[in-house]
C-alpha cells in the first residue's frame, strides 16, 4: 500500500503497527472502488495513519473509534500535536477521512453500530409513535424525523431516565417546555414544535391515554397567510439562468436537468433528489413522483425540454454506478445520490452567475 500511494514510511509504519491496521485495506478498497482520486486517497490514508498513531499511543481500541473520538482527536490533540512533521494535520482531511473510515469499518463489522439516537427508556414509545406516523398517517421520513426529535426532547426534559407516563403529564409541563424551547424562536419553528407535540398527544389519545386536557394546552401559533409571499422568477430571468449552465461539462448537464425538472414540473428539491431511474416511463413520456410531504404518488408528463435535458445527462454525464438514483454525485464517492444542499447550491450558483445574489426563498 505504501508503494502504491507513496505515503511516507513513518506513516506506513504507524498504520501497520496500530490498532486500526485491520481496517486499512477495506478502507483503501472502498476509496478506490468509489473512484476517489489517487491524491485524495493518499491524503486520507495519511490522515488515518495520524489517527492510528495517536490511538495506539493512548491505548484506545479500534472498537472505541467513533465520531465523538474523532472530534476529540481534532479538538484536543491536533492543536498541540508533537508527532512527525509528515503527519497530516489538515482538519478537513482528518474529519473526512475519519468519518469515511468509521463508515467502512462499521459496514465490515470492525466497529459496532452507532448508539441509538434516543434514550433506551424512550425507544419503545418513540418506535410506536413512528409506526403510527408511518403506517397510519403515511408521513415521509423527512416529516417524521423532526417530530420524533422534538417529542424525544420533550419526554427527556419531563421524565429524564425515569419511567415514561404520558398520563402523568399536566398542562404546566407543556407550557414550561414551550417557553424554554421557544422563547427566542420564529413563528415557523414554534409551529413545528407545537405541531409535533399535538401529533404525539393525539397518538396517546388513540391509545386511550387521558390527554385531552393536554391537547387543549398546546397553543396555536399565529401564522399569517400573506406574511411570506412566494418569490418567482420572471420569464426573462429564467432564460438568463438557464443559459448559465455549461452543457459541455458533466456538472452543467446534471444541474440543467435538475433545473428543468423544478421549472417544468414544479418539483421540490427533495422530490428531485428522490427520483429513481425506474420512475421514468420513456415509452409513455411520464415521471412518477412521490410527494415529499407524504407518500402520495403523482404521474407527471415529461415535456420535450425536460426529457431532452435528462437524456443528455444520462447519455453524456451520469457516472457509471449501480445506484438507482437518477442524480448522483459527479465526484467521489459517485455511488450515492446528490444531497438536498447540493441541489440548492447548484441552483443558487446558477442564479448568481446572472449577477444576482438574492435567492432566499426561491428554491
N, C-alpha and C positions, 0 to 999 in steps of 0.2 A: 504493500500500500504506500509506503514512504517513497518508493521509487516511482510509482505511478503518478503520485500527486506532488512529489518533490517537496514534502514538508521537512523542516529541519530535523536532524537526527535526534536532537534532545526532545522534541515534541513527539516523535515516533516512539521513543523510549518511554516517555510519560504515559502514552496510551497503552502500550503493550504490557506495562507493569502496573496498571492501575485497576481500580475497582470497576471501571467502565469497559474494560477490554472486551468482554464477551458481546457487548452491544455495538462495537465499532463497525464490524464488517456488514451487518444488516443495515446500519445507518448509511454507510457509503453506497451500498447497493441501492437503497431507496433513493438517494440523491441522483445517482447515475440513471436509474430507470425512469426517473421523473424529469429527465432532460435538464438538470442543473448544469451550468457552465463549469468547466474544469477549474477555473479560477475561483468560482464560488465554493465548489466542493473542497478545494484546498484550504480556503479560509475557514469553512465550517469545521473541517477536521482539526485545524489548528486551535479553534475555539474550544472544541470538545477536549482536546489534549490539555489545555489550560485548566478547564473544569475538572478533568480527571486527576490531574496532579494535585490540585487543591483538596479534592475529596479524599484522595489517598492519604495526604498529609494529615487531614483532620480525622481520619479513620471513619469516614462516612460510607456506609454500604451502598451498593447500587440500588437496592430496593428502597432506599430513603430519598432517592433523587426524584424531585417533583418541582412544580412551578414555584413553590414557596422557597425551596432550597436554592433554585436558580436565582431568584430575586435576592436572597441573602448573599450569594456569591458576588453578584454585581454591585450591590449596595455596600457591603462590608469589606470584601476582600480587594476588589479591583482598585478602589481609590488609594489603597496603601500597599499595593502589590509589590513584593520584592522578588518575584520569580524571574526567570531568564528573560532578557530583553526580547527574545524571539517569541515570547508568549503573546497571543492575541489579546488585546485589551479594548478593542472597539466594542462599545456597549451594544450597538445594533447587531453586530455579528454574533456576539456572545448570546444575546437574547434569542435571535432567530435560530441559531444552531442548537441551543439548549432546548428550545421548545420542540424543534423537529426531532431531536434525539429522544426526548420523552415520548413523543407520539409513536415513533417507530418501535421503541423498546416496549411500550405497552401493547402494541399490536403483536409483537413477538413473544409476549409473556415474560419478559425480563423485569418489568415493573408492574406493580399492582394497578388496577383501575383507579381513577381519581375518586376521592371521597365523595359521598353523596352530597348534593348541594344543600340538602335540608337536614335538620337535626333528626336523629333516629326516632325520637318521640313523635315527630310530625309525619314521618314517611307514609304511614297507613292513611292518615287523614288527607294529606295532600294528594296521595295517589288516587284515592276515591274521588276527590274533587276534580282531579284532572280527567279521570274516566268520565265523569259527568259532563264536563265541558266538551270533551271529545265526542263521546258516543251519543249523548242526549242533545247537547246544544250544537254540535257539529262545528265547533270553532277550530281554526287552524292553530298550529303550534306557535306561530308568531303572535297570536292573540292570547293563547293560554299561558305562555311563559311569563309575561309580566304580571298576569293575575295571580299565578302561583307564587311568584316572588313577593308580591305585596301581601298576600294572605299569610305566607310564611313569616314575614316580618311582623305582622300583627300578632300572630299566635306566639312567636318567640318573645315579643315585647310583653304580652299579657301573662303567659304561662311559664316562660323560661324552659327549663328542662323537666318541669313537672308534668303532671297528667293533664292532657287536654280535656276541657269540659266546656263546650260551647254553651251548655245550659247555665253555666255559672257566670256568663258574661252579663254585664249590666250596661245601660246606656252611657254612663260616665266613662267606661272603658273605651268605647268608640269615640267619644268626644275628645278625651285626653290624647288618644293615639293620633287622631287627625290634627289636633292643634300642634302637637310636637312635630309631626312629619310635614305639615303643610303651611306652617307659619310664614314661610318666605317663598312659597311656590306659586306658579302661574295657575290661572283658572283651568287651563288644559290639563296640567298634571293633577290638579285636585280632582278633576272629573274622572281621570283614570283610576286614582286611588279609591275614591268613593264608589265607583262602578265595580271595582274588584271586590270590595267588602260587601257590597249589596249582592253581588253574584254568589259569594260564598255563603252569606246568610240565607239566601233563597235555597241554596243546596241543603243547608242544615234543616230548613223548614220542610223540605221534601222528605227528609229522613225522620220527621216527626219531632224535631227539637223545638222547644218553646222559645222561638227567637223573634216573634212578630214585633215585640216591643223594641228590639234592636234594629230591625229594618226601618222602623219609624224614626230611629235616632240618627240614621245616616243622612246627612243633609244633601239637598240637591244643589249642584253648583250652577250658578248662572252663567250661561254662555250665549251671548247674543248672536243670532244667525248672520248678521252683517258685520260682525266685529272684524273678520278677516276675509275680505273678498278674494276669491281666487284670481291669480295673475295668469294672463295668457299672452302668447306671442302673436303678433300680427303677421300677416302673410309675407310681407317684405322681410321681416326679421327671420322668419322660418327659412326662407330661401337663403338668406345670408348665413345662418347657422349650418344648413345642410352643405353649403359649398365649402365649409371649413374642414370637412372630413377628407383626409388624404386617402383616396381609394387605391393608391399604389402600395400601401402598406397593409399588413395583416391587421394591425390595431385599428386603422382607419376603416377598413371594411367591416370589422366586427362592430365598432361603435356606431357606424352608419346604419347597420341592420337593426341594432337596438333602438336607435333614434327613430327609424321609420315605424317600428312596432309601437312605440309610445305615441308617435304622431298620428299614424293612420288608424290604429285600433284603440287608442286611448288606454293602453295598458299601464298599470302601476310598475314601478321599478321592481318590486318583489315578484310580480307576475312575469316580468321579462326574465328574471333570474331563474324562475322555476320551470321554464319551458323545456320539455324533453324532445328529443328527435322524433319520437313516435307520436307526439302531439300534432305534428303537421301531416295533413292528408293532401298529398300533392295531386292525386287524381281528382279530388273534389275541390281543391284550392281552398281549404279551410284550416283553421288553427283551433285546437281545443285548449281552452284556458280555464284553470281552476282559480276562482276568485281568492285573493289573498286574505280577505276578511272572513272567509268561511270555506265551505267545500262545495259551493255551487259551481257547476261546470257550464261554461258557455262555449258554443262553437261559432267562431267568427270567420267571415270571409276574408281571404287573403287577396288584396288588390295587387295589381301588376307591379306597382312600385315597391311595396314591401316584400313581395315574393322575389323579385329580381335581386333586392339587397341581400336577402337570406341566401339565395342560391349562390351569389358571388362570394359570400363569406364561406359557405360550405365547400365550394369548389377550390377557392384560391387562398383561404386564410385560416380555416379551422385546423388546429394541430391534430396529429394522429393520436387518438386516445380512445380508450374503451369506455369512457364515461358517456352517459346518455344525455347529459345536459346539452342543450343547443349551444349555449355560450360558455366557453371555458377560458381559463387564463391563457394569455399568449406568451407568458414566461413561466419558468419552473416555479412551483410544480404545476404542470399543464393538465393534470388529470382531475382537477376539481373545478366546479363552476365558478364563474365570476361572482363577486360579492355585491351586496347592495351598495356599499360605499364605492366600489369600483365603477359601477354603472353611473351613480350620481356624479362622481368625479369626472367621468368622460363627458357627460352632458354639460357640466359646468365649464369644463375646458373649451368645449366647442362654442359655447356662448361667449366665453371670454375672448376667444380668438376673433370675434366680431368687434372687439373693442368695448365690450360691456362687462361689468363686474357684479351687477346686482341681479343675482339669480335666486335669491331666497324665496322659497315657496313655489318655485316653478317646476321642480322635479320631485 
